[in-house]
Amino acid sequence: MFSMTREFSPCGKYSGYISQQGTFVVHDVETSALHQVYTPNMHLNVPCTSFAWVQIGDAETKVKKKSKKARASLVENGTSVQLLVAFGTSKGGVAFYNLATATIERTCKGDGHTAPITAIHYNARHNPDALYTAGADGNVIEWSISQCSQQRVYHIGVEKLTCVLAHSGTIVTGAKQLKLWSIEKDALERTLIGHTSNTQLLQLVAPDADNIYILSGSVNDRNLSLWSLSDEESNAPVAAFALDDVPEYISPKMVDGKLHLIAVSRTGIAHYFVRDMGKLSVKKPYRASHTFEVALDMVSTKKQAVDRLPVCMATVKYAAQQDQILLGYGSEWHVRFEHVAIEEDVKINVIIREPVKVMEGKAKEGEHKSKTPTIDAANVEYMNAANASRKTVKEVEIPMEVRLENLSTPKTSSKNMIHLLVQGLHSRDATLLRNVFAVDDSDMVQQTLGRLPPQYVSPLLNELSHMMQMKTMHVKTAVCWLKHLIHLHASQLMALGSSNLLTNFSTCLGIIEYRVEHLNSLSRLRGRLGLLIDQIDRSKNRAANLDDRSNMNVLVYQEGDDSDVDSMLEKDDADLPGSSNEEMYDDDDNEADGVEPGYVNGTDSGVDQYRRNGYSRKNEESMEVSD
């Protein structure tokens, strides 16, 4: 497939795109021939990053006589029209390329963007003299085409902007989210949330003046979303269109209140949708009414497997008839344009064509297919059986100890990690980087980043920014690496300056802002759920405690053996001179015989009783005197 930046000219005669080498390639749609290939003079220092077709001139002034030497691009349908191409550069500037003279005609004056320009938009209906550019610095700049100067700067945010669109006093920018910016108020009106990654496609759909829609597609989403700009309270898409893969080109057209949409996916298949704008629903994504794909003719190539010619562009705007679509398919440098009829009964259309290279590279009659190379006899060394044999490889016997060490799995160390990380960043090997980022040990990550050379800090930031756009597991690892990277290389990052630092962290900041946008509402919900869970736990604990108390014994009585009781009684009898039972019986006998308790058998036994109780005779007499 081609690079993402490709568009038809406003007249429909040309098709242009910026190749991966930074050149601007123009094809003639009628003849499918290569019209122009422009390599900017500033290609090495300031390459072109985006472009937009600009058609200017007085369409009402008629030309009386067409000159023979006049170019077709300057005179169209009897009117004087000049076709230009606006280039956005990596330095943040804008230059205008004249298709008739194949040169840079003028360059806009102004400070421009502090980062590369990522998108350019021109809408003749909105303002024929205004050109809007979006940059990686998070700003949108309005340029004047007639004055070739910068007019106004809109500070949208800090994240990298990937697309821009302007209509009726509103600027729409795309990144992780779609933001609507008011030109008059110079403030953010609302934010449209729905895409999971950066927006790469943005088109205007205007059935009438009262109903304005925009169509958008993101990098990792295979659905196209349709948003309403007229409904100020709507922040969600009003309809969705499902594709088989990520969309790479879209072309909408309104016909009698119906939307005719063609979307080309990454797999090279064109999807054709027809929907009534008055009956839109977001419950289920719409499926394509027709699909178009181009297959190679296997008879000419003599292959069993069927290959596909990818469709790179498709539109209904510039089709020859209303029931046809214009398809552009082929490779990057060999593109063929063809008008294909739309059959209502056929949903899946497979067009069989010969390869473009085969059609253009057929051998002429009488030309030999095999060519004999020219040989310089003086510089040729002929090989024979004696010296052409393979060299004998000397066998080296490896000790058993070394073999056992090779069999054992080595432990991952910080030295191995830093070598793998540097090698992966240098070669952009996804497998190596995946193995390195799989380690989430904080100490290991800190030791690895401590050995990281300074020139690899910026590539590592780009890889971490890409990881933060993935699932939660990858985001957790990326945040761990990013935290230690900032902590260890803070001085180097601060030495880059505010502009370069913002450029490097714009993607990360945009992703973080997108992820924490609903953090307040989620934290409130988490607090309420915590209170409910605590109440449920406390009620369960109370119920468990009540059950334990009901099952607990109030009193436990353990009956001892008779032998233990007898032994205790015998011990008491041995310690005391007389047992309590014997004294009780003796007292009863004395009372019965009329003898006082103190005198037994003529002896004063009461003295011992007084002394045993702690009293004496003196104490008794003192008590009587006191009385």
C-alpha positions in Angstrom: 0.0 0.0 0.0 0.9 3.6 -0.4 1.8 6.3 2.1 -1.2 7.7 4.0 -1.1 11.1 2.3 -2.8 10.8 -1.1 -5.6 12.8 -2.7 -7.3 13.5 -6.0 -7.1 17.0 -7.4 -10.2 19.3 -7.2 -10.7 18.8 -11.0 -10.3 15.1 -10.8 -7.6 14.9 -13.5 -4.6 14.2 -11.3 -3.8 12.0 -8.3 -0.9 12.8 -6.0 0.8 11.4 -2.9 4.1 11.8 -1.0 6.2 8.7 -1.2 8.2 7.2 1.6 11.3 8.7 0.1 9.8 12.2 0.5 9.1 12.8 -3.2 5.8 14.2 -4.6 4.4 11.9 -7.3 1.5 12.9 -9.6 -0.4 10.5 -11.9 -2.7 11.3 -14.8 -6.1 9.7 -14.0 -7.3 9.5 -17.6 -4.2 7.8 -19.0 -2.9 6.2 -15.8 0.6 7.6 -16.7 3.1 9.1 -14.4 2.7 12.8 -14.9 5.3 14.4 -12.5 7.8 13.3 -9.9 9.1 16.2 -7.8 11.9 16.0 -5.4 12.2 19.2 -3.3 15.5 21.0 -3.3 15.2 21.0 0.5 14.6 17.2 0.5 17.6 16.3 2.7 17.1 19.0 5.3 13.4 19.9 5.2 11.4 17.1 3.7 7.7 17.4 2.9 5.4 15.7 5.4 1.9 16.6 4.1 0.2 18.3 1.2 -3.2 19.7 0.0 -4.5 20.6 -3.4 -5.3 24.3 -3.8 -7.2 25.6 -6.8 -7.2 29.4 -7.0 -8.0 32.0 -9.7 -11.0 33.9 -11.0 -13.5 31.4 -12.3 -15.8 34.0 -13.7 -13.2 35.6 -16.0 -13.4 33.9 -19.3 -10.5 33.6 -21.6 -11.2 34.9 -25.1 -8.6 32.9 -26.9 -6.8 29.9 -25.8 -3.1 30.1 -26.6 -1.6 27.1 -28.3 1.2 27.1 -25.7 -1.1 27.4 -22.8 -1.0 24.5 -20.4 -4.0 22.4 -19.6 -3.7 23.0 -15.9 -4.1 26.8 -16.3 -7.2 26.8 -18.5 -10.1 24.7 -17.6 -13.6 24.9 -19.2 -13.0 28.4 -20.5 -11.9 29.8 -17.1 -8.6 30.8 -15.8 -7.7 28.5 -12.9 -4.3 27.9 -11.3 -3.7 24.6 -9.6 -1.2 24.6 -6.8 -0.1 22.1 -4.2 0.5 23.3 -0.6 3.4 21.5 1.1 3.9 21.2 4.8 7.5 20.7 5.9 9.2 19.1 8.8 10.4 22.5 10.0 6.8 23.8 10.4 6.7 26.0 7.2 4.4 26.0 4.2 5.4 26.2 0.5 3.3 26.3 -2.7 4.2 24.1 -5.6 3.0 25.1 -9.1 2.0 22.0 -11.1 2.3 23.9 -14.4 5.9 25.0 -14.0 6.9 22.1 -11.7 8.6 24.4 -9.2 8.1 26.0 -5.8 6.3 29.2 -6.6 6.3 30.8 -3.2 6.9 30.2 0.5 4.8 31.5 3.4 6.3 34.0 5.9 5.9 33.6 9.6 7.3 31.7 12.6 5.2 28.6 11.7 5.1 25.5 13.8 7.9 24.5 16.2 7.5 20.8 15.1 6.7 19.1 11.8 3.4 19.7 10.1 1.2 16.6 10.2 -1.9 17.8 8.3 -3.1 20.5 5.9 -6.7 21.4 5.1 -8.1 23.7 2.5 -11.8 24.4 2.1 -12.8 26.8 -0.6 -16.4 27.0 0.6 -15.4 28.0 4.1 -12.7 30.5 3.1 -11.0 30.4 -0.3 -8.0 32.5 1.0 -7.4 30.5 4.2 -5.2 27.4 4.7 -5.1 25.5 8.0 -2.2 23.4 9.2 -1.8 21.1 12.2 1.5 20.3 13.8 3.1 18.0 16.3 3.4 20.9 18.7 -0.3 20.9 19.3 -1.1 24.1 17.5 -3.2 25.0 14.5 -2.1 27.9 12.3 -4.2 29.8 9.8 -2.3 31.0 6.7 -3.3 33.5 4.0 -2.8 32.2 0.5 -2.9 35.6 -1.2 -0.5 37.3 1.2 1.6 34.1 1.8 1.9 34.9 5.5 0.8 33.5 8.9 -2.4 35.0 10.2 -3.4 33.3 13.5 -2.3 30.6 15.9 -4.7 28.4 17.9 -3.2 26.6 20.9 -5.3 23.4 21.0 -3.2 21.4 23.5 0.1 19.7 24.1 -0.5 16.4 22.3 0.5 15.7 18.7 -2.3 16.6 16.2 -2.7 14.2 13.3 -5.5 15.8 11.2 -7.4 19.1 11.0 -10.6 20.4 9.4 -12.3 23.8 9.3 -15.9 24.7 8.5 -18.2 27.6 9.3 -16.3 29.1 12.2 -15.2 25.8 13.8 -11.9 24.0 13.7 -11.9 20.2 14.2 -8.6 18.6 15.2 -7.9 14.9 15.6 -5.5 13.1 17.9 -6.6 10.6 20.5 -9.8 12.6 20.7 -11.7 14.9 18.3 -11.8 18.5 19.6 -14.0 21.3 18.3 -12.4 24.7 18.6 -14.4 28.0 18.1 -12.6 30.5 15.9 -14.6 33.4 17.1 -14.3 32.6 20.9 -10.8 31.1 20.5 -11.8 28.4 23.0 -12.6 24.7 23.1 -16.3 24.0 22.5 -16.5 20.3 23.1 -14.6 17.0 22.9 -15.8 14.0 20.9 -14.7 10.7 22.5 -14.9 7.3 20.7 -11.6 6.3 19.1 -9.1 4.1 20.8 -6.0 5.5 19.0 -4.8 8.5 16.9 -7.2 9.8 14.3 -5.7 9.6 10.8 -8.7 10.3 8.5 -11.1 13.3 8.7 -13.6 14.3 6.1 -16.5 16.8 6.0 -20.1 15.6 5.1 -22.6 18.4 4.6 -26.0 17.4 3.3 -27.3 21.0 3.8 -26.5 24.1 5.8 -28.3 23.0 8.9 -26.9 19.5 9.1 -23.1 19.2 9.2 -21.3 15.9 9.9 -17.7 14.8 10.0 -16.4 11.3 9.2 -13.3 10.0 11.0 -11.1 6.9 11.1 -8.3 6.0 13.5 -5.1 4.0 13.3 -6.1 0.8 15.2 -9.9 0.9 14.6 -11.5 -0.8 11.7 -14.7 1.2 12.0 -15.5 4.6 10.6 -17.4 7.0 12.9 -19.9 9.7 11.8 -20.2 12.7 14.1 -22.8 15.5 14.2 -21.5 19.0 14.4 -25.0 20.6 14.4 -26.1 18.9 17.6 -24.1 20.8 20.2 -25.0 18.4 23.0 -23.9 15.2 21.2 -20.4 13.9 22.1 -20.9 10.4 20.7 -21.0 9.2 17.1 -24.4 9.0 15.4 -23.4 6.1 13.1 -20.5 3.7 12.4 -19.3 1.9 9.3 -17.6 -1.5 9.6 -14.6 -2.5 7.4 -12.5 -5.6 7.2 -9.4 -3.8 8.4 -8.1 -0.3 9.3 -9.3 2.4 6.9 -6.6 4.2 4.8 -8.6 6.3 2.4 -12.2 7.6 2.4 -14.2 9.5 -0.1 -17.8 10.7 0.8 -20.4 12.2 -1.6 -24.0 13.3 -1.0 -26.6 12.4 -3.7 -30.3 13.2 -3.1 -30.0 13.1 0.7 -28.1 9.8 0.7 -24.5 9.3 1.7 -22.4 7.5 -0.9 -19.2 6.5 0.9 -16.2 4.6 -0.4 -13.6 3.5 2.1 -10.4 1.6 1.2 -8.9 -0.7 3.9 -5.4 -1.6 4.6 -5.9 -5.0 2.9 -6.6 -3.2 -0.5 -10.3 -3.7 -0.6 -12.8 -0.9 -1.5 -16.0 -0.8 0.5 -19.0 1.0 -0.9 -21.8 2.3 1.5 -25.1 3.9 0.6 -27.1 5.3 3.6 -30.0 7.7 4.1 -28.9 10.5 6.3 -32.4 10.8 7.8 -32.3 7.2 9.1 -29.1 6.8 11.0 -28.6 4.5 13.9 -25.6 3.8 16.1 -26.8 0.5 17.6 -24.9 -1.6 15.0 -22.2 -0.7 12.5 -23.3 -0.6 8.9 -22.0 -3.2 6.5 -20.9 -2.3 3.0 -23.4 -2.7 0.2 -20.6 -3.6 -2.3 -17.0 -4.5 -2.1 -14.4 -4.3 -4.9 -11.0 -6.0 -5.1 -8.6 -6.7 -7.9 -7.0 -10.1 -8.4 -4.1 -11.0 -10.7 -4.5 -13.1 -13.8 -2.8 -16.4 -13.0 -2.7 -17.5 -16.6 -0.1 -14.9 -17.6 2.0 -15.3 -14.4 1.7 -19.2 -14.3 1.2 -19.3 -10.6 -1.2 -21.5 -8.6 -1.7 -19.0 -5.7 -4.0 -16.1 -6.4 -2.4 -12.7 -5.6 -4.2 -9.4 -5.1 -3.5 -6.0 -6.6 -4.2 -3.6 -3.7 -6.7 -0.8 -4.3 -5.1 2.4 -3.1 -7.7 5.0 -4.0 -11.4 5.0 -4.9 -14.1 7.7 -5.3 -17.5 8.4 -6.7 -17.0 12.1 -7.1 -15.0 11.9 -10.4 -16.6 8.8 -11.8 -17.6 9.0 -15.5 -21.2 8.0 -14.7 -23.4 7.9 -11.6 -23.5 4.1 -11.4 -19.7 3.8 -11.6 -16.8 4.2 -9.2 -13.2 5.2 -10.0 -10.7 2.7 -8.7 -6.9 3.2 -8.5 -4.9 0.0 -7.9 -1.3 -1.2 -8.3 2.0 -0.6 -6.7 3.6 2.7 -5.5 5.1 3.6 -8.9 2.7 1.7 -11.2 -0.9 2.8 -10.7 -3.8 2.1 -13.0 -7.1 4.0 -12.8 -10.3 2.4 -14.1 -14.0 3.1 -14.0 -16.0 0.1 -12.7 -19.7 -0.3 -13.0 -21.8 -0.9 -9.8 -24.1 -3.9 -10.1 -26.8 -4.0 -7.6 -27.2 -7.8 -7.5 -23.5 -8.4 -7.0 -22.2 -7.7 -3.5 -18.6 -8.9 -3.8 -16.9 -7.8 -7.0 -13.6 -9.4 -7.9 -11.9 -7.8 -10.9 -9.2 -9.9 -12.7 -6.5 -7.9 -14.2 -2.9 -8.5 -15.4 -0.1 -7.1 -13.2 0.8 -3.5 -14.0 4.5 -4.3 -14.4 3.7 -7.2 -16.7 1.6 -5.0 -19.0 4.3 -2.3 -19.2 7.4 -4.6 -19.3 6.5 -7.1 -22.0 9.3 -8.0 -24.3 9.2 -6.8 -27.8 9.1 -9.2 -30.7 12.4 -10.5 -31.8 14.0 -9.6 -28.4 15.8 -12.4 -26.6 14.5 -13.1 -23.2 18.0 -14.2 -22.0 20.9 -11.9 -22.4 24.6 -12.9 -22.5 26.7 -10.8 -20.1 29.7 -8.9 -21.4 32.9 -10.5 -20.1 36.3 -8.9 -19.8 38.8 -11.7 -20.5 41.6 -9.9 -18.7 39.7 -9.7 -15.4 38.1 -13.1 -15.4 39.3 -16.0 -13.2 38.1 -19.4 -14.4 37.5 -22.0 -11.8 38.2 -25.7 -12.2 37.5 -28.8 -10.2 40.8 -28.5 -8.3 40.5 -25.0 -7.0 36.7 -24.8 -6.9 36.3 -27.3 -4.2 35.1 -26.2 -0.8 37.7 -25.4 1.8 38.0 -27.9 4.6 36.7 -26.6 7.8 39.0 -27.3 10.7 37.1 -28.9 13.5 37.5 -27.5 17.0 36.9 -29.7 19.9 34.8 -28.0 22.5 35.4 -29.0 26.1 32.6 -30.6 28.1 32.5 -27.8 30.6 31.8 -25.3 27.9 29.1 -27.4 26.4 27.4 -27.7 29.8 27.6 -24.0 30.2 26.0 -23.5 26.8 23.2 -25.9 27.7 22.3 -24.1 30.9 20.0 -21.1 30.6 21.9 -18.0 31.4 20.5 -15.5 33.8 19.4 -12.1 32.5 21.7 -9.4 33.7 21.7 -5.6 33.2 24.7 -6.0 30.8 22.7 -8.3 28.5 19.7 -6.2 28.8 21.4 -3.0 27.7 23.0 -4.7 24.7 19.6 -6.1 23.6 18.0 -2.7 24.1 20.5 -0.8 22.2 20.5 -3.3 19.4 16.7 -3.3 19.2 16.5 0.5 19.1 19.2 0.7 16.5 17.7 -1.9 14.2 14.1 -1.3 15.2 13.7 -5.0 15.8 10.3 -5.6 17.3 11.2 -9.1 18.7 14.2 -7.8 20.6 12.3 -4.9 22.0 9.5 -7.2 23.1 11.9 -9.4 24.9 13.5 -6.4 26.7 10.2 -4.8 27.7 8.9 -8.1 29.0 11.1 -7.5 32.1 9.2 -5.5 34.7 11.6 -5.8 37.6 12.1 -2.3 38.9 15.8 -2.9 40.0 16.7 -4.5 36.6 15.0 -1.7 34.7 16.9 0.9 36.7 20.2 -0.7 36.2 19.6 -1.1 32.4 18.5 2.5 31.9 21.5 3.6 34.0 23.8 2.1 31.3 21.8 3.6 28.3 23.8 5.9 26.0 22.4 9.4 25.7 21.7 9.2 21.9 19.2 6.4 22.5 16.9 8.3 24.9 14.8 9.8 22.1 14.2 6.5 20.3 13.3 4.8 23.5 10.7 7.5 24.2 9.1 6.9 20.8 8.9 3.1 21.6 7.4 3.7 25.0 4.8 6.1 23.5 3.8 3.4 21.0 3.5 0.9 23.9 1.2 3.2 25.9 -1.3 3.1 23.0 -1.7 -0.7 23.6 -3.5 -2.7 26.2 -3.3 -2.2 30.0 -0.5 -4.8 30.4 1.8 -3.0 28.0 0.8 0.4 29.5 1.9 -0.8 32.9 5.3 -1.9 31.6 5.7 1.3 29.6 5.0 3.5 32.7 7.6 1.6 34.7 10.3 2.2 32.1 9.2 5.8 31.6 9.4 6.6 35.3 12.9 5.3 35.6 14.0 7.0 32.3 12.9 10.4 33.5 14.5 9.9 36.9 17.9 8.8 35.6 18.1 11.1 32.5 16.3 14.2 33.8 19.3 16.4 33.2 19.7 15.4 29.6 16.0 15.8 28.9 16.0 19.3 30.4 19.0 20.2 28.3 16.9 19.6 25.1 14.9 22.8 25.7 11.2 23.4 26.2 10.2 23.0 22.5 12.1 19.7 21.9 11.1 18.4 25.3 7.4 19.1 24.5 7.8 17.4 21.1 9.2 14.3 22.6 6.6 14.0 25.3 3.6 15.3 23.4 2.4 11.8 22.6 2.8 10.5 26.2 1.1 13.6 27.6 -1.8 13.2 25.2 -2.2 9.5 26.1 -2.0 10.2 29.9 -4.5 13.1 29.6 -6.9 10.8 27.7 -6.5 8.0 30.2 -7.0 10.1 33.4 -9.9 12.1 32.0 -12.5 10.1 33.8 -10.3 9.5 36.9 -12.4 11.8 39.2 -15.6 10.0 38.4 -14.0 6.6 38.7 -12.4 7.5 42.1 -15.8 8.6 43.4 -17.3 5.4 42.3 -14.5 3.5 43.9 -15.0 5.2 47.2 -18.8 4.4 47.2 -18.1 0.8 46.3 -15.5 0.6 49.1 -18.1 1.9 51.6 -20.7 -0.7 50.4 -18.1 -3.5 50.5 -17.0 -2.5 54.1 -20.6 -2.5 55.3 -21.2 -6.0 53.8 -18.0 -7.3 55.4 -19.0 -5.8 58.8 -22.5 -7.4 58.6 -21.0 -10.8 57.8 -18.5 -10.5 60.7 -21.3 -9.6 63.1 -23.4 -12.6 62.0 -20.4 -14.9 62.4 -19.7 -13.5 65.9 -23.3 -14.1 66.9 -23.2 -17.7 65.7 -19.9 -18.2 67.7 -21.5 -16.8 70.9 -24.6 -19.0 70.5 -22.4 -22.1 70.3 -20.1 -21.1 73.2 -20.5 -22.9 76.6 -21.5 -20.7 79.5 -20.2 -22.9 82.3 -18.0 -26.0 82.1 -17.9 -28.3 85.2 -15.4 -31.2 85.3 -16.1 -33.8 87.9 -12.9 -35.2 89.5 -12.2 -38.8 90.6 -13.0 -40.2 94.1 -9.3 -41.0 94.6 -8.4 -37.3 94.2 -10.9 -36.2 96.7 -9.8 -38.8 99.3 -6.2 -37.8 98.9 -7.0 -34.2 99.4 -9.0 -35.0 102.6 -6.2 -37.1 104.0 -3.7 -34.3 103.4 -5.9 -31.8 105.2 -6.2 -34.2 108.2 -2.5 -34.6 108.3 -1.8 -30.9 108.4 -4.4 -29.9 111.1 -4.5 -31.3 114.7 -8.1 -32.1 114.4 -10.6 -32.1 111.7 -13.5 -29.9 111.6 -15.9 -32.8 111.7 -14.4 -34.2 114.9 -14.6 -30.8 116.6 -18.2 -30.5 115.5 -19.0 -33.8 117.1 -17.1 -33.0 120.3 -19.0 -29.7 120.8 -22.3 -31.4 120.3 -21.4 -34.0 123.0 -20.2 -31.4 125.5 -23.4 -29.4 125.1 -25.4 -32.5 125.6 -23.6 -33.3 128.9 -23.9 -29.7 130.3 -20.3 -28.9 130.0 -19.2 -25.6 128.7 -17.5 -25.6 125.4 -14.3 -24.2 126.7 -13.7 -27.0 129.2 -13.3 -30.6 128.1 -12.1 -33.3 130.5 -11.0 -30.8 133.1 -8.7 -29.0 130.9 -8.9 -25.5 129.6 -9.2 -26.2 125.9 -10.8 -22.8 125.2 -7.3 -21.2 125.5 -6.1 -22.9 122.5 -9.3 -22.0 120.7 -8.8 -18.3 121.6 -5.2 -18.4 120.5 -6.1 -20.1 117.3 -8.6 -17.4 116.5 -6.1 -14.6 117.4 -7.5 -13.5 120.8 -6.0 -13.7 124.3 -7.3 -13.2 127.8 -5.8 -9.8 128.1 -7.7 -8.7 125.0 -10.9 -10.0 126.5 -10.4 -8.1 129.8 -9.5 -4.9 127.9 -12.7 -5.3 126.0 -14.7 -5.6 129.2 -13.1 -2.5 130.8 -13.9 -0.5 127.8 -17.4 -1.5 127.9 
